[in-house]
Amino acid sequence: MAPSSLRHIFALLILFFGVTLSSVATAVETPRHILVLLAYRIDLPWSQAFISGLREAHKASGEEIEFYFEYIDDQRLSSRFTPAQLHRYLLDKYRDIPLSAIVMEPNTADRLLQAGTDKLFGDSMVVVVGTDYQRVAPDERFSYVIKRNLLQNNIALITQLHPDIDKLIVAGGAGYTATWLAENAARIGRDDFPNLKIEIAKPREPAALVDYLADQPEGTAILLTAYLRSPSGAAFDTPHVAHALLEKTSLPVYAIIDPVLGTGVIGGDLFNPKESARLALDKALAAMAAGKRDFSLVVLPNRYRFDQAALEQHDIKTAQLPLNSEVLNLQQPNDTNPQTLLIQAALASLLALALLGSLLLYRDRAKLTRELRSQHRMLELRVEQRTQALKVMAVTDSLTGLVNRGEFYRHLKLELRHFRDTQEENCFSIAMLDLDNFKRVNDRYGHPAGDKVLISFASRCNQLTRGPDIIGRLGGEEFAILLPNTNLQQATTILERVRTEVAQMRVELDSGDTVSVTTSIGVVVVDTPKLSTREVMMYVDQMLYTAKTQGKNRVWAGCTSTLTAQSPQQEELV
């Protein structure tokens, strides 16, 4: 073969491999494009914490991601954009950008759902991050990272730690979130806490709100929701308002968002923007990697966090707090001893000289050390994030987002142990629920239709139960609910409401058909401490079996104190 021919062949091979490697490199380096729709202004601590959580999850993932942030706050857009106009604005702006995922707040999702979202979202993964489960109406095109029963949990906590209070004031700003929380607090008060006077403080300017709350009499507790916007439209942050309030009052003050800790607020079941943002991005990346865009629900666990100094000020013992509570020492030590300050100054000077010498003598080595430490911190953060994700997966039912069988049994064991150790007069209840004739749904419409029914059933149970209640899926169409501090009358009232609402539920299938189901419920009130987990589950299974054999679609209840006798006393609720 002639040398010129060989040169031509080699040139073609080099060109081929060059183009191939260039294509591979381009494919590898192509970033994912993620649109973030925030309902709050960028200068507020909440937005900054949420963005920080996204950045941390991005760093830990090692993925190439390009974020696009839109701030859909009420003051900036409410007078300019209707939901349809907002939809067209976003569609035009991001028409030429291949969005891989969209992360948004619930009220933004509600606005866009009103206008129709298919053209904007297309095949993008959509994750809605919310402050409470009841705030969103699940859409099968979206996935959700939700904090469940935030208001119920905190109101129940306040009544438990302050049994002598006469009134609870729920206060917030004039923004969408604060208004929604106030409306739901009023509803929760009527439905779940009829003996407690709950006042919803009307929105005021920050100074006026602080003066009004500080002027309340003894026997009053305060729950701060979110103060992001005043009635005049000025932007504020809830920690600023909380700090001003605690300088003027010694009343017990609780909150629902994590950034408020450290202002003197006692604490509560707190919603953490960083944690929710990290889980949202992890969920989006995992779904994109798997090539899926299915409906899923991640329920953020209860995060009871408290300020140790505030607990001591109000004489609250750690034994009174919910299980797994986190108590933080947020007070900085104040040591003004002159000798101590002199020693600290001398040590600081010596340390500065040592650091300066090290920098001059070993600059290259110090640079390498910093790089290695940075990589080490990044690996630690990535391992921590992966570990946290695995922990969530290990305790969550992947279809419904409820706790799985093993996690439910763990909560039951803890409740039994707590009941035995404290010897409280307050008993607790446990219920087992089974969908009647569920096999017919699978046989007639297929398993995807059955899955949709199970998701709808789990969602309805979430909406109808209280904050401290634990709902789990034991397997198939069998579910269980743990109801702490609940007697027979209270348990049967709650479960009868669940049974009635489920019977009225209608589930629309992709085929256009509509399916309805009923549920049989067995409930046992645990009022005798010397019982094992196996014995409790055996009793509740007996109650469920009786409900089934007596005609289904009913609640059958009993107490362990009577069930252990030779002639167990049972009670049917039709």
C-alpha positions in Angstrom: 0.0 0.0 0.0 1.3 3.4 -0.9 2.5 5.8 1.8 0.0 8.4 0.7 -2.8 5.9 1.1 -1.6 5.0 4.6 -1.5 8.7 5.5 -5.1 9.1 4.3 -6.3 6.1 6.4 -4.5 7.4 9.5 -6.0 10.9 9.0 -9.5 9.4 8.7 -9.0 7.3 11.8 -7.7 10.3 13.8 -10.7 12.3 12.6 -13.2 9.5 13.5 -11.8 9.1 17.0 -11.5 12.8 17.5 -15.2 13.3 16.7 -16.2 10.3 18.8 -14.2 11.5 21.8 -15.6 15.0 21.4 -19.2 13.7 21.3 -18.5 11.6 24.4 -17.0 14.5 26.3 -19.9 16.8 25.3 -22.4 14.2 26.5 -20.5 13.8 29.8 -20.2 17.5 30.4 -23.7 18.4 29.4 -25.3 19.8 32.7 -28.7 19.1 34.0 -30.9 22.1 33.9 -33.1 22.6 37.0 -35.7 25.4 37.4 -36.4 26.4 41.0 -39.6 28.4 41.6 -39.5 30.0 45.0 -42.5 31.8 46.6 -40.3 33.9 48.9 -37.9 36.8 48.2 -34.2 36.0 47.9 -33.2 38.3 50.8 -35.3 36.3 53.4 -33.4 33.7 55.5 -35.9 31.1 54.5 -35.0 31.4 50.8 -31.3 31.6 51.6 -31.5 28.4 53.7 -33.5 26.6 50.9 -30.9 27.6 48.3 -28.1 26.5 50.6 -29.7 23.1 50.9 -29.9 22.8 47.1 -26.2 23.8 46.8 -25.1 21.3 49.4 -27.0 18.4 47.8 -25.6 19.5 44.4 -22.0 19.4 45.7 -22.5 16.0 47.3 -24.0 14.5 44.1 -21.0 15.3 41.9 -23.5 16.1 39.1 -23.1 18.9 36.6 -26.2 21.1 37.4 -27.2 24.5 36.2 -29.9 26.1 38.4 -32.4 28.8 37.3 -34.2 30.6 40.1 -37.5 32.5 39.8 -38.9 34.3 42.8 -42.7 34.2 42.5 -43.4 36.2 45.7 -46.8 37.8 46.1 -45.7 41.4 46.3 -43.7 41.3 43.2 -46.1 39.4 41.0 -49.6 39.4 42.3 -50.6 42.6 40.6 -48.9 41.7 37.4 -49.5 38.0 36.7 -52.6 35.8 36.7 -51.8 32.1 36.9 -52.3 31.8 33.1 -49.9 34.8 32.5 -47.4 33.3 34.9 -47.5 30.0 32.9 -47.0 31.8 29.6 -44.2 33.9 31.0 -42.3 30.8 32.2 -43.0 28.9 29.0 -41.6 31.7 26.8 -38.6 32.3 29.0 -37.5 28.7 29.2 -38.7 27.5 25.8 -35.2 26.8 24.5 -33.8 25.4 27.7 -34.0 21.5 28.1 -35.3 21.5 31.7 -34.5 18.2 33.4 -36.5 19.0 36.6 -38.5 21.7 38.3 -38.6 22.3 42.1 -41.3 24.5 43.5 -43.4 25.5 46.5 -47.0 24.4 46.9 -48.7 27.7 46.3 -46.7 28.1 43.1 -47.8 24.6 42.0 -51.4 25.5 42.7 -51.2 28.6 40.5 -49.7 26.7 37.6 -52.1 23.8 37.9 -54.9 26.3 37.4 -53.4 27.3 34.1 -52.4 23.9 32.8 -48.8 22.8 32.9 -48.2 20.2 30.3 -46.4 22.5 27.8 -44.1 23.9 30.5 -43.2 20.7 32.2 -43.2 18.2 29.4 -41.1 15.2 30.5 -39.4 17.2 33.3 -39.3 15.7 36.8 -41.4 17.9 39.1 -40.9 18.0 42.9 -43.2 20.1 45.1 -41.8 21.0 48.6 -44.4 21.9 51.2 -44.9 22.9 54.8 -47.9 20.6 55.4 -49.5 17.6 53.7 -53.0 19.1 53.7 -51.8 22.1 51.8 -51.4 20.3 48.5 -53.7 18.3 46.4 -51.5 15.5 45.0 -51.2 15.4 41.3 -50.0 12.2 39.7 -47.5 14.1 37.5 -45.6 15.4 40.5 -43.6 14.1 43.4 -43.7 15.6 46.8 -41.5 16.3 49.8 -43.9 17.2 52.6 -43.9 18.0 56.3 -47.1 16.3 57.6 -49.4 17.7 60.3 -47.1 20.6 61.3 -49.8 22.6 63.0 -51.5 19.7 64.8 -48.1 18.5 66.1 -47.2 21.9 67.6 -50.6 22.6 69.1 -50.7 19.1 70.6 -47.1 19.7 72.0 -48.1 23.1 73.5 -51.1 21.6 75.3 -49.0 18.7 76.6 -46.2 20.9 78.0 -48.5 23.7 79.3 -51.7 21.9 80.5 -52.8 25.1 82.4 -52.9 27.5 79.5 -56.3 29.1 78.8 -55.5 30.5 75.3 -53.2 29.9 72.3 -52.6 32.7 69.9 -51.4 31.7 66.4 -49.7 34.6 64.8 -48.0 35.3 61.4 -47.7 37.8 58.7 -49.8 38.8 55.7 -48.2 36.5 53.1 -49.9 33.5 51.4 -48.2 30.9 53.7 -49.1 32.7 56.9 -52.7 33.2 55.8 -53.0 29.5 54.8 -51.6 28.4 58.1 -53.9 30.7 60.1 -57.0 29.4 58.3 -56.0 25.8 59.0 -55.1 26.5 62.6 -58.7 27.8 63.1 -60.1 24.6 61.5 -57.8 22.3 63.5 -58.8 24.1 66.7 -62.5 23.5 66.0 -62.0 19.9 65.0 -59.3 18.6 67.3 -58.9 20.9 70.3 -62.5 22.1 71.1 -61.6 22.8 74.8 -58.7 25.1 74.0 -59.4 28.8 73.0 -57.4 29.4 69.9 -57.1 33.0 68.6 -55.9 33.7 65.1 -54.1 37.1 65.4 -54.9 39.3 62.5 -51.8 40.4 60.4 -50.2 43.6 61.8 -47.0 45.6 61.1 -44.1 43.9 63.0 -44.0 46.5 65.9 -47.7 46.4 66.4 -47.8 42.6 66.3 -45.0 42.4 68.9 -46.8 44.9 71.2 -50.1 43.0 70.8 -48.6 39.6 71.7 -46.5 41.0 74.5 -49.6 42.5 76.1 -51.4 39.1 76.5 -52.1 37.9 80.1 -50.6 35.0 81.9 -52.0 31.6 80.9 -51.5 32.4 77.2 -49.1 30.6 74.8 -48.0 31.9 71.4 -47.3 29.9 68.2 -45.4 31.8 65.5 -46.1 30.6 62.0 -44.4 32.6 59.2 -43.8 36.4 59.1 -42.4 37.0 55.6 -44.5 40.0 54.6 -46.3 42.7 56.6 -49.7 44.1 55.6 -48.0 47.1 54.0 -45.9 44.8 51.8 -42.6 45.1 53.5 -40.5 42.0 53.7 -39.5 40.7 57.1 -38.1 37.4 58.5 -39.8 35.4 61.3 -36.6 35.3 63.5 -36.5 39.1 63.5 -40.1 39.3 64.8 -39.5 36.5 67.3 -36.4 38.2 68.7 -38.3 41.5 69.2 -41.2 39.7 70.9 -39.0 37.7 73.3 -37.4 40.9 74.5 -40.9 42.1 75.7 -42.6 39.0 77.1 -42.0 35.9 79.2 -44.9 34.0 77.8 -44.1 30.6 76.2 -43.5 31.1 72.5 -43.2 28.2 70.0 -42.6 28.2 66.2 -43.0 25.9 63.2 -39.8 26.8 61.2 -36.2 25.9 62.1 -34.5 29.3 61.5 -36.4 30.8 64.5 -34.4 28.7 67.1 -31.9 30.8 69.0 -34.1 33.9 69.4 -35.6 32.7 72.8 -38.3 30.6 71.2 -38.8 27.3 73.1 -38.9 25.2 69.9 -41.5 22.7 68.4 -41.9 20.3 65.5 -39.9 22.4 63.1 -39.8 22.5 59.3 -36.2 22.7 58.0 -35.8 24.4 54.6 -32.2 23.0 54.1 -33.3 19.4 54.8 -36.4 19.6 52.5 -34.3 21.2 49.7 -31.6 18.4 49.9 -34.3 15.7 49.8 -36.0 17.3 46.9 -32.8 17.5 44.8 -31.8 13.9 45.8 -35.3 12.7 44.7 -35.1 14.5 41.4 -31.6 13.2 40.6 -32.5 9.7 41.6 -35.6 9.7 39.4 -33.7 11.2 36.4 -30.9 8.5 36.8 -33.6 5.8 36.8 -35.4 7.4 33.8 -38.7 7.6 35.8 -41.2 10.3 36.6 -43.7 8.5 38.7 -45.8 9.9 41.6 -44.1 9.5 44.9 -44.3 11.1 48.3 -41.6 11.7 50.9 -43.0 12.6 54.3 -40.3 14.5 56.3 -40.0 13.0 59.8 -41.0 14.8 62.9 -38.1 17.1 64.0 -38.8 18.2 67.5 -36.0 20.7 68.4 -35.7 22.8 71.5 -33.6 25.6 72.9 -32.1 24.4 76.3 -32.1 27.9 77.8 -35.8 28.5 76.9 -36.7 25.1 78.4 -35.0 26.0 81.6 -36.7 29.4 81.7 -40.1 27.8 81.5 -39.2 24.9 83.9 -39.8 22.2 81.2 -37.9 18.9 81.8 -36.5 16.9 79.0 -38.5 13.9 80.2 -41.6 15.8 79.2 -40.5 16.2 75.6 -41.6 13.8 72.8 -39.4 10.8 72.1 -36.2 11.5 70.0 -36.4 15.3 70.7 -33.2 17.3 70.1 -32.2 19.8 72.8 -29.7 22.4 71.6 -27.5 24.7 73.7 -27.7 27.9 71.7 -26.3 30.2 74.4 -22.7 31.3 74.0 -20.5 31.3 77.1 -19.8 34.7 78.5 -16.5 34.8 80.3 -15.2 38.3 80.9 -12.5 37.5 83.5 -9.6 39.9 82.7 -6.9 37.2 83.3 -8.8 34.8 81.0 -9.1 37.5 78.3 -5.4 38.3 78.6 -4.4 34.6 78.3 -6.8 34.2 75.3 -5.2 37.3 73.6 -1.7 36.0 74.2 -2.6 32.6 72.8 -4.3 34.2 69.8 -1.2 36.2 69.1 1.0 33.2 69.3 -1.3 31.2 67.1 -1.3 34.1 64.5 2.5 34.2 64.5 2.6 30.4 64.1 0.1 30.4 61.2 2.0 33.2 59.5 5.3 31.3 59.8 3.7 28.2 58.4 2.2 30.1 55.5 5.5 31.6 54.6 7.5 28.4 54.9 5.1 25.8 53.7 2.7 27.5 51.2 2.7 24.7 48.7 2.2 22.1 51.4 -0.6 24.2 53.0 -2.4 24.5 49.7 -2.2 20.7 49.1 -3.5 20.1 52.7 -6.4 22.5 52.1 -7.3 20.7 48.9 -7.2 17.3 50.5 -9.3 18.6 53.4 -11.8 20.1 51.0 -12.1 16.8 49.1 -12.4 14.9 52.5 -15.2 17.2 53.6 -17.0 16.8 50.3 -16.7 13.0 50.5 -18.0 13.1 54.1 -20.9 15.3 53.1 -21.7 12.9 50.2 -21.6 9.9 52.4 -23.8 11.6 55.0 -26.4 12.6 52.3 -26.4 9.0 50.9 -26.7 7.6 54.3 -29.6 9.9 55.2 -31.3 8.9 51.9 -30.9 5.2 52.6 -32.3 5.7 56.2 -35.4 7.3 54.7 -35.8 4.5 52.2 -35.3 1.9 54.8 -38.3 3.1 56.9 -40.6 4.2 54.1 -43.1 2.3 52.0 -42.1 3.2 48.4 -45.6 3.3 47.0 -47.6 5.3 49.6 -44.9 7.3 51.4 -46.1 5.9 54.8 -43.8 4.2 57.3 -43.2 0.5 56.4 -44.0 -2.5 58.5 -40.6 -2.6 60.4 -40.7 1.1 61.2 -44.3 0.8 62.4 -43.4 -2.0 64.8 -40.5 0.0 66.1 -42.9 2.9 67.0 -45.3 0.4 68.6 -42.5 -1.0 70.8 -41.4 2.5 71.9 -45.0 3.3 72.8 -45.4 0.1 74.8 -42.1 0.8 76.6 -43.1 4.4 77.4 -46.5 3.2 78.7 -44.9 0.6 80.9 -42.1 2.9 82.2 -44.3 6.0 83.0 -47.4 4.1 84.3 -49.5 6.9 83.0 -53.2 6.8 83.2 -53.5 7.8 79.6 -53.7 4.7 77.4 -53.0 4.4 73.7 -54.8 2.7 70.8 -53.8 0.8 67.7 -55.9 0.0 64.7 -55.6 -2.3 61.8 -57.3 -1.4 58.5 -58.0 -3.7 55.5 -59.5 -2.7 52.2 -62.6 -4.9 51.5 -62.6 -7.0 48.4 -59.5 -5.3 47.1 -58.5 -8.3 45.0 -61.5 -7.6 42.8 -59.9 -4.2 41.9 -56.7 -5.8 40.9 -58.4 -8.6 39.0 -60.7 -6.3 37.1 -58.6 -3.2 36.4 -55.0 -4.4 36.9 -52.3 -3.8 39.5 -51.5 -0.2 38.4 -55.2 0.7 39.2 -54.9 -1.1 42.5 -51.7 0.9 43.3 -53.6 4.2 42.6 -56.4 3.1 45.0 -53.8 2.4 47.7 -52.1 5.8 47.2 -55.5 7.5 47.4 -56.4 5.5 50.6 -53.1 6.4 52.3 -53.5 10.1 51.3 -57.1 10.2 52.8 -55.9 8.5 56.1 -53.1 11.2 56.3 -55.7 13.9 56.0 -58.1 12.5 58.6 -55.7 11.6 61.4 -53.9 13.8 63.9 -50.3 15.0 64.0 -48.9 12.5 66.7 -50.6 9.5 65.0 -48.3 7.1 63.1 -49.7 5.5 59.9 -48.0 2.5 58.4 -48.5 0.0 55.6 -48.0 -3.5 56.8 -48.3 -5.1 53.4 -50.6 -5.4 50.4 -53.9 -3.7 51.3 -53.3 -3.9 55.1 -52.5 -0.8 57.1 -52.2 0.2 60.7 -52.5 3.4 62.8 -50.9 4.0 66.2 -52.8 6.6 68.2 -50.9 7.8 71.3 -52.8 9.1 74.4 -56.1 8.0 72.9 -59.0 6.2 74.8 -61.7 4.0 73.4 -64.2 6.9 72.6 -61.6 9.1 71.0 -60.2 6.2 68.9 -63.6 5.0 67.6 -64.6 8.6 66.7 -61.4 9.1 64.6 -61.6 5.7 62.9 -65.3 5.9 62.2 -64.6 9.2 60.4 -61.9 7.4 58.4 -64.3 4.6 57.5 -67.0 7.0 56.4 -64.7 9.2 54.3 -63.1 6.2 52.6 -66.5 4.8 51.7 -67.3 8.1 50.0 -64.0 8.3 48.2 -64.0 7.9 44.4 -60.7 7.1 42.5 -60.5 8.0 38.8 -58.4 5.5 36.8 -56.4 6.2 33.7 -59.0 4.2 31.8 -61.7 6.6 32.7 -63.4 4.2 35.1 -64.2 5.2 38.7 -63.5 2.9 41.6 -64.8 3.0 45.2 -63.7 0.9 48.1 -64.6 0.3 51.8 -62.5 -0.6 54.7 -62.9 -2.8 57.7 -61.2 -1.6 60.9 -60.2 -3.4 64.1 -59.1 -1.2 67.0 -57.7 -2.1 70.4 -57.1 0.3 73.3 -54.0 -0.8 75.3 -54.8 -0.1 78.9 -52.8 -2.9 80.5 -49.0 -2.4 80.6 -47.7 -5.9 80.7 -48.2 -6.9 77.1 -45.8 -7.7 74.3 -45.9 -6.4 70.8 -47.0 -9.8 69.6 -49.9 -9.9 72.0 -51.1 -6.5 71.1 -51.1 -7.2 67.4 -52.9 -10.6 68.1 -55.7 -8.7 69.8 -56.1 -6.0 67.1 -56.0 -8.8 64.4 -58.9 -10.4 66.3 -60.9 -7.2 66.2 -60.2 -6.8 62.4 -61.3 -10.4 61.8 -64.5 -9.8 63.7 -65.2 -6.7 61.7 -64.7 -8.7 58.5 -66.9 -11.6 59.5 -69.7 -9.3 60.8 -70.2 -7.8 57.3 -67.2 -5.6 56.5 -67.2 -1.8 56.2 -67.3 -1.3 60.0 -65.2 -0.6 63.0 -64.9 -3.2 65.8 -63.2 -2.2 69.0 -62.1 -3.6 72.3 -59.8 -3.0 75.3 -56.9 -5.2 76.3 -58.1 -5.2 79.9 -61.3 -7.0 78.8 -59.9 -9.0 75.9 -57.5 -10.8 78.3 -60.5 -12.1 80.3 -62.3 -15.3 79.4 -65.3 -13.4 77.9 -63.8 -10.5 76.0 -66.0 -7.4 75.7 -66.1 -6.0 72.2 -67.9 -3.0 70.8 -69.2 -2.6 67.3 -69.6 0.8 65.6 -71.8 0.8 62.5 
